[in-house]
Amino acid sequence: MSGNLSEHGLINALFAPLAAPGGLGLLDDAALLKPSPGYEIVMTVDAIVSGVHFLHDDNPGDVACKALGVNLSDLAAKGAEPLGFLLSLGVNDAWSQDWIATFARGLGAVSTQWRCPLYGGDTVRAVGAPFISITALGEVPEGKMVRRNGANVGDYICVSGTIGDAALGLFLARGDEPAWATSLSNADWQLLIMRYHRPQPRIALAPFVRNYATAAMDLSDGLIGDMEKLLKASGVSAEVTLENVPLSQAARNALSNDATCLDTIMCGGDDYEILCTVSPASYTKVVTTAAAAGVEFHRIGTVTEGQETPSYSYNGKPVQFAKPSFSHF
């Protein structure tokens, strides 16, 4: 890492201005955080690694957006409101001080946007690939955190936003030229790439999740694989109608160009939307509440008895997925 500032100089100059009062100016070895009366703390941690979760030449502001956004997506899916975050930054000699400064400015912008200030962290030298690890903290009224294991037989399976954009966008960001991309418009390209670089955590839906969802999680590793995790945790199965999965027009255009990209859309990951189950009696209220928050919600299936692999159909034909989700191992 080039530049004249020491580790403490970097922290004082670039990250201390982002800190919440409980971060104590980043001058201590710990932070001080007190939840609101009657609330519980929800914690989540996700790391992103260069070459795995982002590309080495990605804009540092985009990397900051993804690093914090993927964690806030977890909080939203639990029904929690953000309180703040802790940051661990591992950099090697390939990263310049200018890169880190731009990253810090981007991090400040998105932490302000999502009302989630910095409380502390650590900066280290990485021998291998650079990485960013964030621990996000949120709060939820006592007993209201929504887990994965509450789905009931007969519940509707719902997802927010649109699915598959980021997985398709990764191909384009890498410079690949898949068959499905050949006739996409420039606007389609830009939307898909943006969805890969800048996930938008559904923080506005946190109250809806805790009030109506019986089970919930965020979609990080692919709709199919993550849905199967939720159903397994709940001890149930499902019938899923894949043509009801919400797609952007760009993803629909890609699918019409090449039907084989259905696997990428459904299993590719990086959606950072909310997957949840809701009772049929709550469904209309759920859709209305989500719409008021500016987010569409769609029913894609129904929870059924049993613990077998869910039944998937697309336009009336059964579908199977060889690799239902992204996996590091």
Secondary structure as GFF3:
##gff-version 3
##sequence-region A 1 329
A	DSSP	alpha_helix	7	10	.	.	.	ID=ss1
A	DSSP	pi_helix	11	15	.	.	.	ID=ss2
A	DSSP	three_ten_helix	16	18	.	.	.	ID=ss3
A	DSSP	three_ten_helix	21	26	.	.	.	ID=ss4
A	DSSP	beta_strand	39	49	.	.	.	ID=ss5
A	DSSP	alpha_helix	60	77	.	.	.	ID=ss6
A	DSSP	beta_strand	81	91	.	.	.	ID=ss7
A	DSSP	alpha_helix	97	113	.	.	.	ID=ss8
A	DSSP	beta_strand	118	125	.	.	.	ID=ss9
A	DSSP	beta_strand	131	141	.	.	.	ID=ss10
A	DSSP	beta_strand	156	160	.	.	.	ID=ss11
A	DSSP	alpha_helix	165	173	.	.	.	ID=ss12
A	DSSP	three_ten_helix	179	181	.	.	.	ID=ss13
A	DSSP	alpha_helix	186	197	.	.	.	ID=ss14
A	DSSP	three_ten_helix	203	205	.	.	.	ID=ss15
A	DSSP	alpha_helix	206	212	.	.	.	ID=ss16
A	DSSP	beta_strand	213	218	.	.	.	ID=ss17
A	DSSP	alpha_helix	223	234	.	.	.	ID=ss18
A	DSSP	beta_strand	237	241	.	.	.	ID=ss19
A	DSSP	three_ten_helix	242	244	.	.	.	ID=ss20
A	DSSP	alpha_helix	249	257	.	.	.	ID=ss21
A	DSSP	three_ten_helix	259	261	.	.	.	ID=ss22
A	DSSP	alpha_helix	262	267	.	.	.	ID=ss23
A	DSSP	beta_strand	274	278	.	.	.	ID=ss24
A	DSSP	three_ten_helix	280	282	.	.	.	ID=ss25
A	DSSP	alpha_helix	283	292	.	.	.	ID=ss26
A	DSSP	beta_strand	297	304	.	.	.	ID=ss27
A	DSSP	beta_strand	311	314	.	.	.	ID=ss28
A	DSSP	beta_strand	317	319	.	.	.	ID=ss29
###
